[in-house]
């Protein structure tokens, strides 16, 4: 049996992606890819959990990946970020975009930039670890909110 290629090898061998230095990318470029990466990770978890109709996933996914949630995740993660990760987050957060005047959107863009950086820098352990922390915090928050209702 042939050895499984790593994700990186697929990108280079089949799609011709060349190695680059993501630390040099703009905050917006990192956030652009980070948005999709986080979306994909969350949707992978949702789909593998149980086989719902697609529209139900979509509603659940939107809840997890929206700007408000992402701003909350970064508040949670901030204290465990390395200096480099913090610098990347701030680069994304300080990006001027037309709807980023709102603090929440700026924080969300910073969060996405961090996710994009970890992905492009092939720091998959860290990427998945932080994503897990986000998903766990989301479940905890919802659990607490549902307790308030009673």
C-alpha positions as a LaTeX table, in Angstrom:
\begin{tabular}{lrrr}
\hline
Residue & $x$ (\AA) & $y$ (\AA) & $z$ (\AA) \\
\hline
Unk1 & 0.00 & 0.00 & 0.00 \\
Unk2 & 1.34 & 3.42 & $-0.88$ \\
Unk3 & 1.98 & 5.94 & 1.85 \\
Unk4 & $-0.68$ & 8.57 & 2.42 \\
Unk5 & 0.48 & 11.99 & 1.28 \\
Unk6 & 0.26 & 14.78 & 3.80 \\
Unk7 & $-2.11$ & 17.64 & 3.02 \\
Unk8 & 0.88 & 19.79 & 2.07 \\
Unk9 & 2.10 & 17.24 & $-0.44$ \\
Unk10 & $-1.28$ & 17.26 & $-2.17$ \\
Unk11 & $-1.13$ & 21.03 & $-2.47$ \\
Unk12 & 2.40 & 21.04 & $-3.88$ \\
Unk13 & 2.28 & 17.89 & $-6.03$ \\
Unk14 & $-1.19$ & 18.29 & $-7.51$ \\
Unk15 & $-2.12$ & 21.97 & $-7.27$ \\
Unk16 & 1.41 & 23.33 & $-7.65$ \\
Unk17 & 1.26 & 25.47 & $-4.52$ \\
Unk18 & 4.67 & 26.84 & $-3.65$ \\
Unk19 & 5.97 & 27.35 & $-0.15$ \\
Unk20 & 5.73 & 30.93 & 1.03 \\
Unk21 & 5.98 & 32.83 & 4.28 \\
Unk22 & 2.49 & 33.52 & 5.65 \\
Unk23 & 3.95 & 35.83 & 8.30 \\
Unk24 & 4.46 & 38.32 & 5.45 \\
Unk25 & 0.86 & 38.21 & 4.21 \\
Unk26 & $-1.51$ & 41.09 & 4.83 \\
Unk27 & $-4.06$ & 40.74 & 7.61 \\
Unk28 & $-6.82$ & 40.75 & 5.02 \\
Unk29 & $-5.26$ & 37.93 & 2.98 \\
Unk30 & $-4.88$ & 35.81 & 6.12 \\
Unk31 & $-8.44$ & 36.56 & 7.23 \\
Unk32 & $-9.75$ & 35.73 & 3.75 \\
Unk33 & $-8.36$ & 32.19 & 3.89 \\
Unk34 & $-8.94$ & 31.84 & 7.64 \\
Unk35 & $-12.64$ & 32.47 & 7.18 \\
Unk36 & $-12.91$ & 29.45 & 4.86 \\
Unk37 & $-10.61$ & 27.23 & 6.91 \\
Unk38 & $-12.57$ & 27.77 & 10.13 \\
Unk39 & $-15.83$ & 27.29 & 8.22 \\
Unk40 & $-14.56$ & 23.99 & 6.79 \\
Unk41 & $-13.34$ & 22.68 & 10.15 \\
Unk42 & $-16.63$ & 23.53 & 11.87 \\
Unk43 & $-18.72$ & 22.03 & 9.07 \\
Unk44 & $-16.60$ & 18.86 & 9.08 \\
Unk45 & $-17.33$ & 18.43 & 12.79 \\
Unk46 & $-21.06$ & 19.10 & 12.33 \\
Unk47 & $-21.48$ & 16.75 & 9.39 \\
Unk48 & $-19.57$ & 13.93 & 11.07 \\
Unk49 & $-21.60$ & 14.25 & 14.28 \\
Unk50 & $-24.91$ & 13.31 & 12.75 \\
Unk51 & $-26.46$ & 13.13 & 9.38 \\
Unk52 & $-28.87$ & 16.07 & 9.31 \\
Unk53 & $-30.32$ & 17.81 & 6.32 \\
Unk54 & $-27.93$ & 20.39 & 4.91 \\
Unk55 & $-30.04$ & 23.41 & 5.83 \\
Unk56 & $-29.90$ & 22.47 & 9.51 \\
Unk57 & $-26.12$ & 22.32 & 9.39 \\
Unk58 & $-26.10$ & 25.66 & 7.73 \\
Unk59 & $-28.08$ & 27.24 & 10.56 \\
Unk60 & $-25.83$ & 25.65 & 13.16 \\
Unk61 & $-22.64$ & 26.55 & 11.32 \\
Unk62 & $-23.67$ & 30.19 & 10.92 \\
Unk63 & $-24.17$ & 30.33 & 14.66 \\
Unk64 & $-20.63$ & 29.07 & 15.32 \\
Unk65 & $-18.74$ & 31.03 & 12.68 \\
Unk66 & $-20.44$ & 34.44 & 12.81 \\
Unk67 & $-18.51$ & 37.58 & 13.75 \\
Unk68 & $-20.06$ & 37.80 & 17.20 \\
Unk69 & $-18.97$ & 34.25 & 18.03 \\
Unk70 & $-15.50$ & 34.76 & 16.58 \\
Unk71 & $-15.02$ & 37.91 & 18.65 \\
Unk72 & $-15.97$ & 35.82 & 21.69 \\
Unk73 & $-13.49$ & 33.07 & 20.81 \\
Unk74 & $-10.61$ & 35.50 & 20.63 \\
Unk75 & $-11.47$ & 36.84 & 24.09 \\
Unk76 & $-11.28$ & 33.28 & 25.32 \\
Unk77 & $-8.07$ & 32.36 & 23.47 \\
Unk78 & $-6.15$ & 35.59 & 23.95 \\
Unk79 & $-4.31$ & 34.51 & 27.09 \\
Unk80 & $-3.00$ & 31.31 & 25.47 \\
Unk81 & $-1.67$ & 32.92 & 22.30 \\
Unk82 & 2.06 & 33.09 & 21.62 \\
Unk83 & 3.69 & 36.43 & 20.87 \\
Unk84 & 3.73 & 35.62 & 17.15 \\
Unk85 & 0.05 & 34.56 & 17.17 \\
Unk86 & $-0.88$ & 37.74 & 19.01 \\
Unk87 & 0.97 & 39.84 & 16.43 \\
Unk88 & $-0.92$ & 38.10 & 13.61 \\
Unk89 & $-4.24$ & 38.58 & 15.42 \\
Unk90 & $-3.53$ & 42.29 & 15.85 \\
Unk91 & $-2.55$ & 42.65 & 12.19 \\
Unk92 & $-5.93$ & 41.22 & 11.18 \\
Unk93 & $-7.81$ & 43.21 & 13.77 \\
Unk94 & $-6.25$ & 46.48 & 12.63 \\
Unk95 & $-7.12$ & 45.91 & 8.98 \\
Unk96 & $-9.30$ & 48.71 & 7.67 \\
Unk97 & $-12.35$ & 47.34 & 5.91 \\
Unk98 & $-15.62$ & 49.07 & 5.25 \\
Unk99 & $-17.58$ & 47.25 & 7.93 \\
Unk100 & $-14.75$ & 46.83 & 10.40 \\
Unk101 & $-15.44$ & 50.04 & 12.28 \\
Unk102 & $-17.42$ & 47.90 & 14.70 \\
Unk103 & $-15.16$ & 46.40 & 17.37 \\
Unk104 & $-16.71$ & 42.97 & 17.00 \\
Unk105 & $-16.00$ & 42.76 & 13.28 \\
Unk106 & $-12.42$ & 43.86 & 13.81 \\
Unk107 & $-11.88$ & 41.19 & 16.44 \\
Unk108 & $-13.47$ & 38.58 & 14.17 \\
Unk109 & $-11.16$ & 39.60 & 11.33 \\
Unk110 & $-8.22$ & 39.23 & 13.70 \\
Unk111 & $-9.45$ & 35.79 & 14.70 \\
Unk112 & $-9.78$ & 34.74 & 11.05 \\
Unk113 & $-6.30$ & 36.08 & 10.30 \\
Unk114 & $-4.89$ & 33.93 & 13.10 \\
Unk115 & $-6.68$ & 30.82 & 11.78 \\
Unk116 & $-5.49$ & 31.58 & 8.24 \\
Unk117 & $-1.93$ & 32.04 & 9.43 \\
Unk118 & $-1.86$ & 28.74 & 11.34 \\
Unk119 & $-3.27$ & 26.94 & 8.31 \\
Unk120 & $-0.87$ & 28.46 & 5.78 \\
Unk121 & 2.04 & 28.00 & 8.16 \\
Unk122 & 1.10 & 24.31 & 8.45 \\
Unk123 & 0.69 & 24.54 & 12.22 \\
Unk124 & $-2.12$ & 22.01 & 12.10 \\
Unk125 & $-1.82$ & 20.84 & 15.72 \\
Unk126 & $-2.32$ & 24.38 & 16.92 \\
Unk127 & $-5.04$ & 25.10 & 14.38 \\
Unk128 & $-7.10$ & 22.10 & 15.45 \\
Unk129 & $-6.42$ & 22.69 & 19.15 \\
Unk130 & $-7.68$ & 26.29 & 19.02 \\
Unk131 & $-10.68$ & 25.23 & 16.92 \\
Unk132 & $-11.52$ & 22.59 & 19.53 \\
Unk133 & $-11.33$ & 25.23 & 22.26 \\
Unk134 & $-13.72$ & 27.44 & 20.28 \\
Unk135 & $-16.23$ & 24.62 & 19.75 \\
Unk136 & $-16.07$ & 23.62 & 23.40 \\
Unk137 & $-16.59$ & 27.20 & 24.56 \\
Unk138 & $-19.55$ & 27.57 & 22.20 \\
Unk139 & $-21.19$ & 24.47 & 23.68 \\
Unk140 & $-20.52$ & 25.71 & 27.20 \\
Unk141 & $-21.96$ & 29.16 & 26.50 \\
Unk142 & $-25.10$ & 27.69 & 24.94 \\
Unk143 & $-25.49$ & 25.27 & 27.83 \\
Unk144 & $-25.31$ & 28.16 & 30.31 \\
Unk145 & $-27.75$ & 30.23 & 28.24 \\
Unk146 & $-30.24$ & 27.37 & 28.06 \\
Unk147 & $-30.04$ & 27.05 & 31.85 \\
Unk148 & $-30.95$ & 30.72 & 32.18 \\
Unk149 & $-34.21$ & 30.11 & 30.35 \\
Unk150 & $-35.54$ & 27.62 & 32.88 \\
\hline
\end{tabular}
